[in-house]
Amino acid sequence: MAENGALIRAWLGEGKVVVAVPDTTKFGDTRGVDREAADFIIPPNQERIVVSYQDLQTRLTGDQFLPLPVLAVQPFDLRDCERLRELVEEDRLTRVAVLVWAAGHRSLTWLNSQGAENIFTGTASDVPDMTMVEAAKMMVSELYKGIGHGRGKDVTVQLLRSFTDAGYPLDEQKWLGAFYRAGGDFGSADDLTKFIREIKKGVRHRISPVLRPNIVEILRERVPSE
């Protein structure tokens, strides 16, 4: 445990650190888990700026970015995860270390999908299957009206069926990783998860065919050869 804290501390550096937390009011409680985590990593003599995820996003507008390293403490609520995702996607954070709430939390799935570095091992996570990412891009292109209904549902369910028929695993984590890699948001990921779980249970969704029968082959051809 102490070794892990030292690795994060070294990665952040010895200068001023921004600590992003879900709630700055609760962070004032020295017995809270967020405060304990931050205190364990950042020594008392190192300057820190504590800010909520919401305030951090609100402050960085226009072409502003944050040059200081950020310690993102346990983003659990999906709204905070989405704020962090948008800040990273918009290149507003130059250096951020994320303390993940739990191994199975979506924030870790998102981080892995981006090829984030594991500070403890020094290795980057494997990016998702790129053909699945191409499929996820098609889902993301329907987000302006949502993928939980209408054409967005038609596209998403047909892609899941087609890839499953082609031998791809109907794996929630793999599809979420591809979805995040393609730019999908945490809120819309709920619809994708719902469809995956329902298909696994044998639900036959009523959809209108909107894609070609050979859509998997078409998407495979879009992936650049290594």
ZICORNOR-V593731 format. One record per residue. RES is the residue in one letter. SS is DSSP state (2 for helix, 1 for strand, 0 for the rest). BURIAL is 1 if it has 24 or more other ideal C-beta (glycine too) atoms within 12 Angstrom, else 0. Layout:
RES/SS/BURIAL
RES/SS/BURIAL
This chain:
M/0/0
A/2/0
E/2/0
N/2/0
G/2/1
A/2/0
L/2/0
I/2/1
R/2/1
A/2/0
W/2/1
L/2/1
G/0/0
E/0/0
G/0/0
K/0/0
V/1/1
V/1/1
V/1/1
A/1/1
V/1/1
P/0/1
D/0/1
T/2/1
T/2/0
K/2/0
F/2/1
G/0/0
D/0/0
T/0/0
R/0/0
G/0/0
V/2/0
D/2/1
R/2/1
E/2/0
A/2/1
A/2/1
D/2/1
F/2/0
I/2/1
I/0/1
P/0/0
P/0/0
N/0/0
Q/0/0
E/0/0
R/1/1
I/1/1
V/1/1
V/1/1
S/1/1
Y/2/1
Q/2/0
D/2/0
L/2/1
Q/2/1
T/2/0
R/2/0
L/0/1
T/0/0
G/0/0
D/0/0
Q/0/0
F/0/0
L/1/1
P/0/0
L/0/1
P/1/1
V/1/1
L/1/1
A/1/1
V/1/1
Q/0/1
P/0/1
F/0/1
D/0/0
L/2/1
R/2/0
D/2/1
C/2/1
E/2/1
R/2/1
L/2/1
R/2/1
E/2/1
L/2/1
V/2/1
E/2/0
E/0/0
D/0/0
R/0/1
L/1/1
T/0/0
R/0/1
V/1/1
A/1/1
V/1/1
L/1/1
V/0/1
W/0/1
A/0/0
A/0/0
G/0/0
H/0/1
R/2/1
S/2/1
L/2/1
T/2/1
W/2/1
L/2/1
N/2/1
S/2/1
Q/0/1
G/0/0
A/0/1
E/1/0
N/1/0
I/0/1
F/0/0
T/0/0
G/0/0
T/1/0
A/1/0
S/0/1
D/0/0
V/0/0
P/0/1
D/0/1
M/2/1
T/2/1
M/2/1
V/2/1
E/2/1
A/2/1
A/2/1
K/2/1
M/2/1
M/2/1
V/2/1
S/0/0
E/0/1
L/0/1
Y/0/0
K/0/0
G/0/1
I/0/1
G/0/1
H/0/0
G/2/0
R/2/1
G/2/1
K/2/1
D/2/1
V/2/1
T/2/1
V/2/1
Q/2/1
L/2/1
L/2/1
R/2/1
S/2/1
F/2/1
T/2/0
D/2/0
A/0/0
G/0/0
Y/0/1
P/0/0
L/0/1
D/0/0
E/2/1
Q/2/1
K/2/1
W/2/1
L/2/1
G/2/1
A/2/1
F/2/1
Y/2/1
R/2/1
A/0/1
G/0/1
G/0/1
D/0/1
F/2/1
G/2/0
S/2/1
A/2/1
D/2/0
D/2/1
L/2/1
T/2/1
K/2/1
F/2/1
I/2/1
R/2/0
E/2/0
I/2/1
K/2/0
K/0/0
G/0/0
V/0/0
R/0/0
H/0/1
R/0/0
I/0/1
S/0/0
P/0/0
V/0/0
L/0/1
R/0/0
P/0/0
N/0/0
I/2/1
V/2/1
E/2/0
I/2/0
L/2/1
R/2/0
E/2/0
R/2/0
V/0/0
P/0/0
S/0/0
E/0/0
